[in-house]
Amino acid sequence: MNDQQGWDWELWAKRDTVKDWEKFFLLYLDNGKVALKTDHGKFVSATGDDGCCNWILKAETPDRGESEEFSLINAGDGKLAFKTYHGTYVSATSAEQCWKVRAKTRKLGDWEKFTLIPQD
């Protein structure tokens, strides 16, 4: 159960500015993978298509398992990509897909490339 009633903890890619809710801590793990932790102490999860969520990433769990671990991929041009336990890439979708952050594609394209911004 979520500790904030009514919150769905889904990740969105629709902000023009970076504030605390848009920042993630990139944790390098002993197994060569990374995890993304939010400012409120939750891990980003990339669970499969369970019917209702359609590969939408969420940041709702305080625990880390396989669904919260990502392979960090050098996507070139200073960009990074995140590959999930399921073999899919994290994508920042467009308005047509409600700006949701999903992990349902197996193809690395522009929507799957991210920029790492060092913390001040």
C-alpha positions in Angstrom: 0.0 0.0 0.0 1.3 3.5 -0.8 2.0 5.8 2.1 0.2 8.6 0.3 -3.4 7.7 -0.2 -4.7 8.4 -3.7 -1.2 8.7 -5.3 -0.4 6.4 -8.2 3.4 7.2 -8.2 3.5 7.1 -12.0 6.4 8.8 -13.8 5.6 11.6 -16.2 7.8 13.5 -18.7 6.0 16.8 -19.0 7.9 19.3 -16.9 9.9 22.2 -18.4 11.9 22.8 -15.2 13.8 20.5 -12.9 12.7 20.6 -9.3 13.0 18.0 -6.5 10.2 15.8 -7.9 12.1 15.6 -11.3 15.4 14.5 -9.8 16.6 11.0 -9.2 19.6 9.7 -7.4 21.6 7.3 -9.7 22.8 4.5 -7.5 25.6 2.3 -9.0 25.1 -1.3 -7.8 27.6 -4.1 -7.1 26.1 -6.2 -10.0 27.0 -3.6 -12.6 23.5 -2.2 -12.8 22.0 1.0 -11.6 18.9 2.0 -9.6 17.0 5.3 -9.6 15.9 6.6 -6.2 13.5 9.5 -5.8 13.8 12.5 -3.5 11.1 11.0 -1.3 13.1 7.7 -0.9 11.3 5.4 -3.3 12.8 3.3 -6.1 11.7 3.5 -9.7 10.1 0.2 -10.8 9.8 -1.1 -14.4 7.2 -3.8 -14.0 5.8 -5.7 -17.0 2.6 -5.2 -18.8 0.1 -6.3 -16.1 -2.9 -5.1 -18.1 -3.7 -1.9 -16.2 -0.4 -0.1 -16.2 0.9 -0.8 -19.8 4.6 -0.7 -18.9 4.3 2.6 -17.0 7.2 3.3 -14.6 6.3 4.0 -11.0 8.3 5.2 -8.0 6.3 3.6 -5.2 8.5 1.0 -3.5 11.0 1.4 -0.7 12.6 -1.9 -1.6 14.9 -2.8 -4.5 14.5 -5.9 -6.6 15.0 -6.9 -10.2 12.3 -4.6 -11.5 14.1 -1.7 -9.8 17.5 -2.4 -11.5 18.5 -1.1 -14.9 21.5 -1.6 -17.2 23.0 1.8 -18.0 23.6 2.1 -21.8 25.9 4.6 -23.5 23.6 6.0 -26.2 26.2 8.3 -27.8 26.3 12.1 -28.0 26.5 12.4 -24.2 23.1 10.6 -23.8 22.3 7.5 -21.6 19.6 4.9 -21.9 18.1 2.6 -19.3 17.4 -1.1 -20.1 15.1 -2.9 -17.8 15.1 -6.4 -16.4 12.5 -7.3 -19.1 14.9 -6.3 -21.9 13.0 -3.1 -22.8 14.1 0.5 -22.8 12.8 3.3 -20.7 11.0 5.9 -22.9 9.9 9.5 -22.2 6.7 9.5 -24.3 4.8 12.3 -26.1 1.5 14.0 -25.4 -0.2 11.4 -27.5 0.7 8.9 -24.8 -0.1 11.3 -21.9 3.6 12.1 -21.2 4.0 8.8 -19.3 7.4 7.3 -18.8 7.2 3.7 -20.1 9.4 0.7 -20.7 7.8 -1.2 -23.5 10.1 -0.8 -26.5 13.0 -3.0 -27.4 14.3 -0.4 -29.9 16.7 2.3 -28.8 15.5 5.6 -30.4 15.5 9.3 -29.5 12.6 8.9 -27.0 14.8 6.4 -25.0 17.8 8.7 -24.6 18.4 10.8 -21.5 20.8 13.4 -20.3 22.6 13.0 -16.9 22.6 16.3 -15.1 25.2 16.4 -12.3 24.0 17.5 -8.9 25.0 20.9 -7.7 
